Amino acid sequence: MKSDVIIIGGGIAGVSAGALIASGAQVTLLESESMIGHHTTGRSAAMFIRNYGGPAVARLNEIAEAVFENPEGISDQPLLTPRGELHVARADEAEHLERYLRDAEGMDRVTTEEALQLCPILRPEAAVHAAIERGAQAIDTDLLLQGYAKMLRRNGGRIETGAPVTAITHQGGTWRVETPKGTFEAPVLVNAAGAWADQVAGLAGLAPVGLVPRRRNAAILPAPAGHDVETWPMVVNAADRWYIKPEAGKLMFSPSDAVPSDPCDAWSDDMELAEGLDRFSQDVTYEVTRVERSWAGLRSFAPDLAPVVGFDPDATGFWWLAGQGGTGIQTAPALAALSAAGVLGQPSPVSDEVLASFSPKRFRTA
Ligand SMILES: Cc1cc2nc3c(=O)[nH]c(=O)nc-3n(C[C@H](O)[C@H](O)[C@H](O)COP(=O)(O)OP(=O)(O)OC[C@H]3O[C@@H](n4cnc5c(N)ncnc54)[C@H](O)[C@@H]3O)c2cc1C
């Protein structure tokens, strides 16, 4: 089966890029699993935090925010819900908060009293220093993903699920990709395989960029009795010891862990979760007696923590779209626009300097 562009990976990265690329080329998206969004995309905290990801992705956050605010063509319902994000630090964690605030925009320092008003289960000693990004919002990831999938199909593209790519060859300017559902051919290949992106490059005979998938656990906890958590912001310990986010009247909890892992269908680790809950319990007056459900996802990072986006310098027509770390949902609209421009040969929405900072070339010229 022939098309102009093959995309490997049906997470938010591949689906959003596919939707935009399909406006100017015939796209086939191949996904291993029986549904899109099964891996990291379906397991996130789903937040848009302008200052998250630091200066490396600041421009992406800016581009993405405009799309989230006006998601024409993706969704006719709002994709964002106001939430806010409160950072709290113990006395000996002040430097972590200061480091975050150094590059941050639109954050207000708040007193311990104000922090406790915003999240009444906090112990005063856990919020000696605090600051809030009031504009942080929750993203409806499912609406976003399904909206882009519809756009991809509307633009004439196709999504093949249950199609794990097992072999890739490149001959005469054509990429040939083998799956149990058949062989697919195109002059351009987009590697949006998330935690597996280095493995996909390996199948194509290309060097890895050195991605490290890191497992992050998460759980749903019952709301503390007598509290309407929906009025709370997301609350993050500034030293990355835990975070909580109101979720449908309950609390999503994460130990903010980042343990290196092979690419896999990640499962939550009871010990890491228990250790995180112990750290959390030292900072709050709420006694956690029950975990309703738990899961884990892999956040994949390049060695310099910036996304890896652009054509591989050692092969024609091999576009990387990987290494989104902890910001892959919120940066997806921007990285999709950047990828569509690159693949379709159109002007990029970001400067050459930003493009160079994302290029896979940076790992090949040591
Ligand atoms: C606990 C947690 C909290 C997070 N919170 C946030 C947040 O608040 N905000 C935010 O922006 N981001 C957040 N993230 C990060 C975000 O979820 C990721 O950056 C994003 O989902 C990555 O998307 P992706 O499409 O690259 O990867 P994935 O969703 O993993 O998609 C990659 C796809 O490629 C497919 N694939 C791999 N190999 C092959 C192959 N050989 N053939 C065919 N298909 C293949 C896989 O099956 C998979 O579906 C969080 C992540 C976690 C785990």
The ligand as a MOL file (V3000), in Angstrom:
LIG
                    3D

  0  0  0     0  0            999 V3000
M  V30 BEGIN CTAB
M  V30 COUNTS 53 58 0 0 0
M  V30 BEGIN ATOM
M  V30 1 C 2.0170 10.0950 34.8160 0
M  V30 2 C 2.2510 10.9960 33.6130 0
M  V30 3 C 1.8300 12.3230 33.6740 0
M  V30 4 C 1.9880 13.1560 32.5610 0
M  V30 5 N 1.4710 14.4260 32.6280 0
M  V30 6 C 1.5300 15.2130 31.5370 0
M  V30 7 C 0.9110 16.4950 31.5540 0
M  V30 8 O 0.3010 16.8930 32.5560 0
M  V30 9 N 0.9910 17.2730 30.4340 0
M  V30 10 C 1.6510 16.8520 29.3100 0
M  V30 11 O 1.7140 17.6000 28.3390 0
M  V30 12 N 2.2480 15.6280 29.2690 0
M  V30 13 C 2.1950 14.8050 30.3430 0
M  V30 14 N 2.7860 13.5770 30.3080 0
M  V30 15 C 3.6160 13.2100 29.1420 0
M  V30 16 C 2.7820 12.8090 27.9260 0
M  V30 17 O 1.8040 11.8550 28.3070 0
M  V30 18 C 3.7140 12.2450 26.8340 0
M  V30 19 O 4.7450 13.1720 26.5520 0
M  V30 20 C 2.9580 11.9570 25.5370 0
M  V30 21 O 1.8220 11.1690 25.7840 0
M  V30 22 C 3.8600 11.2490 24.5270 0
M  V30 23 O 3.0610 10.9480 23.4020 0
M  V30 24 P 3.6130 10.0140 22.2580 0
M  V30 25 O 2.5860 9.9870 21.1990 0
M  V30 26 O 4.9960 10.4270 21.9050 0
M  V30 27 O 3.7930 8.5580 22.9370 0
M  V30 28 P 2.7610 7.3770 23.1230 0
M  V30 29 O 1.4390 7.8360 23.5940 0
M  V30 30 O 3.4300 6.3350 23.9650 0
M  V30 31 O 2.5590 6.8330 21.6410 0
M  V30 32 C 3.5520 6.1190 20.9500 0
M  V30 33 C 2.8320 5.0160 20.1760 0
M  V30 34 O 3.7330 4.3830 19.2810 0
M  V30 35 C 3.3070 3.0440 19.1410 0
M  V30 36 N 4.4060 2.2470 18.5970 0
M  V30 37 C 5.6390 2.0610 19.1670 0
M  V30 38 N 6.3800 1.2410 18.3910 0
M  V30 39 C 5.6150 0.9140 17.3230 0
M  V30 40 C 5.8140 0.0760 16.1800 0
M  V30 41 N 6.9710 -0.5930 15.9800 0
M  V30 42 N 4.8160 -0.0310 15.2710 0
M  V30 43 C 3.6380 0.6460 15.4510 0
M  V30 44 N 3.3860 1.4260 16.5230 0
M  V30 45 C 4.3620 1.5620 17.4450 0
M  V30 46 C 2.9310 2.6540 20.5690 0
M  V30 47 O 2.0730 1.5170 20.5970 0
M  V30 48 C 2.2800 3.9290 21.0850 0
M  V30 49 O 0.8640 3.8910 20.9650 0
M  V30 50 C 2.6410 12.6830 31.3870 0
M  V30 51 C 3.0620 11.3570 31.3380 0
M  V30 52 C 2.8650 10.5050 32.4250 0
M  V30 53 C 3.2970 9.0680 32.3320 0
M  V30 END ATOM
M  V30 BEGIN BOND
M  V30 1 1 1 2
M  V30 2 1 2 3
M  V30 3 2 2 52
M  V30 4 2 3 4
M  V30 5 1 4 5
M  V30 6 1 4 50
M  V30 7 2 5 6
M  V30 8 1 6 7
M  V30 9 1 6 13
M  V30 10 2 7 8
M  V30 11 1 7 9
M  V30 12 1 9 10
M  V30 13 2 10 11
M  V30 14 1 10 12
M  V30 15 2 12 13
M  V30 16 1 13 14
M  V30 17 1 14 15
M  V30 18 1 14 50
M  V30 19 1 15 16
M  V30 20 1 16 17
M  V30 21 1 16 18
M  V30 22 1 18 19
M  V30 23 1 18 20
M  V30 24 1 20 21
M  V30 25 1 20 22
M  V30 26 1 22 23
M  V30 27 1 23 24
M  V30 28 2 24 25
M  V30 29 1 24 26
M  V30 30 1 24 27
M  V30 31 1 27 28
M  V30 32 2 28 29
M  V30 33 1 28 30
M  V30 34 1 28 31
M  V30 35 1 31 32
M  V30 36 1 32 33
M  V30 37 1 33 34
M  V30 38 1 33 48
M  V30 39 1 34 35
M  V30 40 1 35 36
M  V30 41 1 35 46
M  V30 42 1 36 37
M  V30 43 1 36 45
M  V30 44 2 37 38
M  V30 45 1 38 39
M  V30 46 1 39 40
M  V30 47 2 39 45
M  V30 48 1 40 41
M  V30 49 2 40 42
M  V30 50 1 42 43
M  V30 51 2 43 44
M  V30 52 1 44 45
M  V30 53 1 46 47
M  V30 54 1 46 48
M  V30 55 1 48 49
M  V30 56 2 50 51
M  V30 57 1 51 52
M  V30 58 1 52 53
M  V30 END BOND
M  V30 END CTAB
M  END
